[in-house]
Amino acid sequence: MSFIARRGLSTLVPPKIASPSAIGGAKDAARIHSLGDFYGKLPRGPAPDPKITGLFSRYQARYFGKNPSAAPIIHLIAALMILGYGNNYYFHLRHHKNNAH
């Protein structure tokens, strides 16, 4: 087996935390105990809903949350039209306000 294939498979295998040689020693037993304490302190159950603060998070919660809609696509099209017209006016149309080409 090539080195690259072994390296790719090694990321799939979890590290040996509780190997048979680690159980007998006092130093390793303390390590296992601290590992158990760590996993015991982790929160259980579903994650709480994040607090909604700011303009973008309110927009995201309204249109992408529990009831998603197609309104953001319409908002994007309208914003591009407004920006496009503003760009067109600034670079071309304002020169034709008072005199023709």
C-alpha positions as CSV (number, residue, x, y, z in Angstrom):
1,M,0.0,0.0,0.0
2,S,1.4,3.4,-0.9
3,F,2.1,6.1,1.5
4,I,-0.6,8.3,0.2
5,A,-3.3,5.6,0.5
6,R,-2.1,4.8,4.1
7,R,-2.2,8.5,4.9
8,G,-5.7,8.8,3.5
9,L,-7.0,5.8,5.5
10,S,-5.3,7.0,8.7
11,T,-7.6,9.9,8.9
12,L,-10.6,7.6,9.0
13,V,-9.4,5.6,12.0
14,P,-9.8,7.3,15.4
15,P,-6.8,7.6,17.6
16,K,-6.1,4.8,20.1
17,I,-7.4,6.3,23.3
18,A,-8.1,3.2,25.3
19,S,-5.5,0.7,24.1
20,P,-4.8,-2.4,26.2
21,S,-1.4,-1.2,27.1
22,A,-2.7,2.1,28.3
23,I,-5.2,0.7,30.8
24,G,-2.7,-0.8,33.2
25,G,-0.5,2.2,33.9
26,A,-1.4,4.9,36.5
27,K,-0.4,7.7,34.2
28,D,-2.5,6.4,31.3
29,A,-5.5,5.6,33.7
30,A,-5.5,9.3,34.7
31,R,-5.5,10.2,31.1
32,I,-8.5,8.1,30.4
33,H,-10.3,9.5,33.5
34,S,-9.7,13.1,32.3
35,L,-11.0,12.1,28.9
36,G,-14.2,10.7,30.5
37,D,-14.6,13.9,32.5
38,F,-14.3,16.0,29.3
39,Y,-17.0,14.0,27.5
40,G,-19.2,14.1,30.6
41,K,-19.2,17.9,30.6
42,L,-20.3,18.3,27.0
43,P,-23.9,19.5,26.6
44,R,-26.5,17.0,25.6
45,G,-29.6,17.4,23.4
46,P,-30.2,19.7,20.5
47,A,-28.4,23.0,20.2
48,P,-30.3,26.1,21.4
49,D,-31.5,28.5,18.7
50,P,-29.0,31.3,18.2
51,K,-29.9,34.9,19.2
52,I,-31.0,37.0,16.3
53,T,-29.0,40.3,16.4
54,G,-28.3,42.6,13.5
55,L,-29.9,43.3,10.1
56,F,-28.5,40.3,8.2
57,S,-29.3,37.7,10.8
58,R,-32.9,39.0,11.0
59,Y,-33.2,38.8,7.2
60,Q,-31.7,35.3,7.2
61,A,-34.1,34.2,10.0
62,R,-37.1,35.7,8.1
63,Y,-36.4,34.4,4.6
64,F,-34.1,31.3,5.1
65,G,-35.4,30.1,8.5
66,K,-38.2,27.7,9.1
67,N,-40.4,28.9,6.2
68,P,-38.0,29.7,3.3
69,S,-39.3,31.7,0.4
70,A,-38.2,33.0,-3.0
71,A,-38.2,36.6,-1.9
72,P,-34.4,36.9,-1.6
73,I,-34.2,36.2,-5.4
74,I,-36.6,39.0,-6.1
75,H,-34.7,41.3,-3.7
76,L,-31.4,40.5,-5.5
77,I,-32.9,41.2,-8.9
78,A,-34.3,44.6,-7.7
79,A,-31.0,45.5,-6.1
80,L,-29.1,44.7,-9.3
81,M,-31.5,46.8,-11.3
82,I,-31.2,49.8,-9.0
83,L,-27.4,49.5,-8.9
84,G,-27.3,49.1,-12.7
85,Y,-29.4,52.1,-13.3
86,G,-27.3,54.2,-10.9
87,N,-24.2,53.1,-12.6
88,N,-25.7,53.9,-16.0
89,Y,-26.8,57.3,-14.9
90,Y,-23.4,58.2,-13.3
91,F,-21.3,57.1,-16.3
92,H,-23.6,58.0,-19.2
93,L,-27.1,59.5,-18.7
94,R,-26.0,62.5,-16.6
95,H,-24.1,63.9,-19.6
96,H,-27.3,63.9,-21.7
97,K,-29.4,65.8,-19.2
98,N,-29.1,69.3,-20.8
99,N,-27.8,68.6,-24.3
100,A,-28.2,65.7,-26.8
101,H,-25.4,63.6,-28.3
